């Protein structure tokens, strides 16, 4: 991870900022392949949502057909089991969509009360920066925080690399219940490193389960849901950076 002079800090779920919190009262919108409510890792968590079609139309079919969004949601719920969980399905049978549909997903989430918008996806095409940037700006104005991949394998990703988004990178040194943070309170920027592994599946070795930047993003969203449930005044990256910068460097686990 790189920074503008800010020192990295490590946090675990046992740290005072996060310990004992469940994400209660925090609306988390997962923009992905949908969520399957019958999955055992979703459990009894109520799920609502929509599908955004390629032409921008919206309907109520948010059920996941490929499993990616469900696994992302499960990773979030493991850390913050009482969030208000909402699915915005932008994929159908493959992990492919357009920047315009992603932007519509972000905008829909912002318009419908999202506090956190999880995008375990993105694009490396800088041409898409304008449309995605406008959607992120809209979300920020509505008091939502967008969490997405900032970089993977040396490639910058949008919208996570935008200055007003929370950007996430892979950090294999992180436990699934830990994160490393570079927060610059002055500039209001913040970047996280997190584990690439999702919630385990009984009987399935970790190396055979899904893994990657998608789940690092979800792990960070789970942490932030706890933080926002503790302090409802945290409404943008600058406020997140200020809160995390209060921890003395080197006090992590």
URGI-V500989 format. One record per residue. N is the residue number from 0. RES is the residue in three letters. SS is DSSP state (h for helix, s for strand, l for the rest). Layout:
N;RES;SS
N;RES;SS
//
This chain:
0;UNK;l
1;UNK;l
2;UNK;l
3;UNK;l
4;UNK;l
5;UNK;l
6;UNK;l
7;UNK;l
8;UNK;s
9;UNK;s
10;UNK;s
11;UNK;s
12;UNK;l
13;UNK;l
14;UNK;l
15;UNK;l
16;UNK;l
17;UNK;l
18;UNK;l
19;UNK;l
20;UNK;l
21;UNK;l
22;UNK;l
23;UNK;l
24;UNK;l
25;UNK;l
26;UNK;s
27;UNK;s
28;UNK;s
29;UNK;s
30;UNK;s
31;UNK;s
32;UNK;l
33;UNK;l
34;UNK;l
35;UNK;l
36;UNK;l
37;UNK;l
38;UNK;l
39;UNK;l
40;UNK;l
41;UNK;l
42;UNK;l
43;UNK;l
44;UNK;l
45;UNK;l
46;UNK;s
47;UNK;s
48;UNK;s
49;UNK;s
50;UNK;s
51;UNK;s
52;UNK;l
53;UNK;l
54;UNK;l
55;UNK;l
56;UNK;l
57;UNK;s
58;UNK;s
59;UNK;l
60;UNK;l
61;UNK;l
62;UNK;l
63;UNK;l
64;UNK;l
65;UNK;l
66;UNK;l
67;UNK;h
68;UNK;h
69;UNK;h
70;UNK;h
71;UNK;h
72;UNK;h
73;UNK;h
74;UNK;h
75;UNK;h
76;UNK;h
77;UNK;h
78;UNK;h
79;UNK;l
80;UNK;l
81;UNK;l
82;UNK;l
83;UNK;s
84;UNK;s
85;UNK;s
86;UNK;s
87;UNK;s
88;UNK;s
89;UNK;l
90;UNK;l
91;UNK;l
92;UNK;l
93;UNK;l
94;UNK;l
95;UNK;l
96;UNK;l
97;UNK;l
98;UNK;h
99;UNK;h
100;UNK;h
101;UNK;h
102;UNK;h
103;UNK;h
104;UNK;h
105;UNK;h
106;UNK;h
107;UNK;h
108;UNK;h
109;UNK;h
110;UNK;h
111;UNK;l
112;UNK;l
113;UNK;l
114;UNK;l
115;UNK;s
116;UNK;s
117;UNK;s
118;UNK;s
119;UNK;l
120;UNK;l
121;UNK;l
122;UNK;s
123;UNK;l
124;UNK;l
125;UNK;h
126;UNK;h
127;UNK;h
128;UNK;h
129;UNK;h
130;UNK;h
131;UNK;h
132;UNK;h
133;UNK;h
134;UNK;h
135;UNK;h
136;UNK;h
137;UNK;h
138;UNK;h
139;UNK;h
140;UNK;h
141;UNK;l
142;UNK;l
143;UNK;l
144;UNK;s
145;UNK;s
146;UNK;s
147;UNK;s
148;UNK;s
149;UNK;l
150;UNK;s
151;UNK;s
152;UNK;l
153;UNK;l
154;UNK;s
155;UNK;s
156;UNK;l
157;UNK;s
158;UNK;l
159;UNK;l
160;UNK;l
161;UNK;l
162;UNK;l
163;UNK;l
164;UNK;l
165;UNK;s
166;UNK;s
167;UNK;s
168;UNK;s
169;UNK;s
170;UNK;l
171;UNK;l
172;UNK;l
173;UNK;l
174;UNK;l
175;UNK;l
176;UNK;l
177;UNK;s
178;UNK;s
179;UNK;s
180;UNK;s
181;UNK;s
182;UNK;s
183;UNK;s
184;UNK;l
185;UNK;l
186;UNK;l
187;UNK;l
188;UNK;s
189;UNK;s
190;UNK;s
191;UNK;s
192;UNK;s
193;UNK;s
194;UNK;l
195;UNK;l
196;UNK;s
197;UNK;l
198;UNK;l
199;UNK;l
200;UNK;l
201;UNK;l
202;UNK;l
203;UNK;l
204;UNK;l
205;UNK;h
206;UNK;h
207;UNK;h
208;UNK;l
209;UNK;l
210;UNK;s
211;UNK;l
212;UNK;h
213;UNK;h
214;UNK;h
215;UNK;h
216;UNK;h
217;UNK;h
218;UNK;h
219;UNK;h
220;UNK;h
221;UNK;h
222;UNK;h
223;UNK;h
224;UNK;h
225;UNK;h
226;UNK;h
227;UNK;h
228;UNK;h
229;UNK;h
230;UNK;l
231;UNK;l
232;UNK;l
233;UNK;l
234;UNK;l
235;UNK;l
236;UNK;h
237;UNK;h
238;UNK;h
239;UNK;h
240;UNK;h
241;UNK;h
242;UNK;h
243;UNK;h
244;UNK;h
245;UNK;l
246;UNK;l
247;UNK;l
248;UNK;l
249;UNK;l
250;UNK;l
251;UNK;l
252;UNK;l
//
